[in-house]
């Protein structure tokens, strides 16, 4: 149970950090899109396309980590439902 809780804590922290990063990248992607539209240069379009691919990959990883956290929570909840604490007499 302790190992599971440790894994869940680690997975939640990893997810939280990635969520923050994805939010920043999504803002950067919006900025790159606007620069690409305004400048209409191939370089700006390429920058937007590269960042877009990066954000798509980051969002896929975000979904994977969210799924991992949900799975660990289900596993933890199942263990807790089946847990029979011992009383002081053994």
C-alpha positions as a Markdown table, in Angstrom:
| # | Residue | x | y | z |
|---|---|---|---|---|
| 1 | Unk | 0.0 | 0.0 | 0.0 |
| 2 | Unk | 2.8 | 2.4 | 0.8 |
| 3 | Unk | 4.5 | 1.8 | -2.5 |
| 4 | Unk | 1.2 | 2.4 | -4.3 |
| 5 | Unk | 0.7 | 5.7 | -2.4 |
| 6 | Unk | 4.2 | 6.8 | -3.2 |
| 7 | Unk | 3.7 | 6.0 | -6.9 |
| 8 | Unk | 0.4 | 7.9 | -6.8 |
| 9 | Unk | 2.0 | 10.9 | -5.2 |
| 10 | Unk | 4.8 | 10.9 | -7.7 |
| 11 | Unk | 2.4 | 10.6 | -10.6 |
| 12 | Unk | 0.2 | 13.4 | -9.4 |
| 13 | Unk | 3.2 | 15.7 | -9.0 |
| 14 | Unk | 4.5 | 14.8 | -12.5 |
| 15 | Unk | 1.0 | 15.5 | -13.9 |
| 16 | Unk | 0.8 | 18.9 | -12.1 |
| 17 | Unk | 4.2 | 20.0 | -13.5 |
| 18 | Unk | 3.2 | 18.9 | -17.0 |
| 19 | Unk | -0.1 | 20.7 | -16.8 |
| 20 | Unk | 1.7 | 23.9 | -16.0 |
| 21 | Unk | 4.1 | 23.3 | -18.9 |
| 22 | Unk | 1.3 | 22.6 | -21.3 |
| 23 | Unk | -0.5 | 25.8 | -20.3 |
| 24 | Unk | 2.6 | 27.8 | -21.0 |
| 25 | Unk | 3.2 | 26.0 | -24.3 |
| 26 | Unk | -0.5 | 26.6 | -25.3 |
| 27 | Unk | 0.0 | 30.3 | -24.7 |
| 28 | Unk | 3.2 | 30.2 | -26.8 |
| 29 | Unk | 1.4 | 28.4 | -29.5 |
| 30 | Unk | -1.3 | 31.1 | -29.6 |
| 31 | Unk | 1.3 | 33.8 | -29.9 |
| 32 | Unk | 3.1 | 31.8 | -32.6 |
| 33 | Unk | -0.1 | 31.4 | -34.5 |
| 34 | Unk | -0.8 | 35.1 | -34.4 |
| 35 | Unk | 2.8 | 36.0 | -35.5 |
| 36 | Unk | 2.4 | 33.5 | -38.3 |
| 37 | Unk | -0.8 | 35.0 | -39.5 |
| 38 | Unk | 0.5 | 38.6 | -39.2 |
| 39 | Unk | 3.9 | 38.1 | -40.7 |
| 40 | Unk | 2.9 | 35.6 | -43.4 |
| 41 | Unk | 6.6 | 34.5 | -43.6 |
| 42 | Unk | 7.7 | 30.9 | -44.1 |
| 43 | Unk | 9.9 | 31.1 | -41.0 |
| 44 | Unk | 7.0 | 32.1 | -38.7 |
| 45 | Unk | 4.8 | 29.4 | -40.2 |
| 46 | Unk | 7.5 | 26.8 | -39.6 |
| 47 | Unk | 7.9 | 28.0 | -36.0 |
| 48 | Unk | 4.2 | 27.6 | -35.5 |
| 49 | Unk | 4.1 | 24.2 | -37.1 |
| 50 | Unk | 7.0 | 22.9 | -35.0 |
| 51 | Unk | 5.5 | 24.3 | -31.8 |
| 52 | Unk | 2.2 | 22.8 | -32.7 |
| 53 | Unk | 3.7 | 19.3 | -33.1 |
| 54 | Unk | 5.4 | 19.8 | -29.7 |
| 55 | Unk | 2.1 | 20.8 | -28.0 |
| 56 | Unk | 0.2 | 17.9 | -29.6 |
| 57 | Unk | 2.9 | 15.5 | -28.2 |
| 58 | Unk | 2.7 | 17.2 | -24.8 |
| 59 | Unk | -1.1 | 16.9 | -24.7 |
| 60 | Unk | -0.8 | 13.2 | -25.5 |
| 61 | Unk | 1.6 | 12.8 | -22.6 |
| 62 | Unk | -0.7 | 14.8 | -20.4 |
| 63 | Unk | -3.5 | 12.4 | -21.2 |
| 64 | Unk | -1.3 | 9.4 | -20.6 |
| 65 | Unk | -0.3 | 10.7 | -17.2 |
| 66 | Unk | -3.9 | 11.6 | -16.3 |
| 67 | Unk | -4.8 | 8.0 | -17.1 |
| 68 | Unk | -2.0 | 6.7 | -15.0 |
| 69 | Unk | -3.2 | 8.8 | -12.0 |
| 70 | Unk | -6.8 | 7.6 | -12.4 |
| 71 | Unk | -5.6 | 4.0 | -12.7 |
| 72 | Unk | -3.5 | 4.3 | -9.5 |
| 73 | Unk | -6.4 | 5.9 | -7.7 |
| 74 | Unk | -8.7 | 3.0 | -8.7 |
| 75 | Unk | -6.1 | 0.5 | -7.5 |
| 76 | Unk | -5.7 | 2.4 | -4.2 |
| 77 | Unk | -9.4 | 2.6 | -3.7 |
| 78 | Unk | -9.8 | -1.2 | -4.3 |
| 79 | Unk | -7.1 | -1.9 | -1.7 |
| 80 | Unk | -8.8 | 0.4 | 0.8 |
| 81 | Unk | -12.2 | -1.3 | 0.3 |
| 82 | Unk | -10.6 | -4.7 | 1.0 |
| 83 | Unk | -8.5 | -3.5 | 3.9 |
| 84 | Unk | -9.2 | -5.0 | 7.3 |
| 85 | Unk | -7.3 | -3.1 | 10.0 |
| 86 | Unk | -6.1 | -5.1 | 12.9 |
| 87 | Unk | -7.3 | -4.1 | 16.3 |
| 88 | Unk | -5.0 | -3.6 | 19.3 |
| 89 | Unk | -5.4 | -7.3 | 20.3 |
| 90 | Unk | -3.9 | -8.6 | 17.1 |
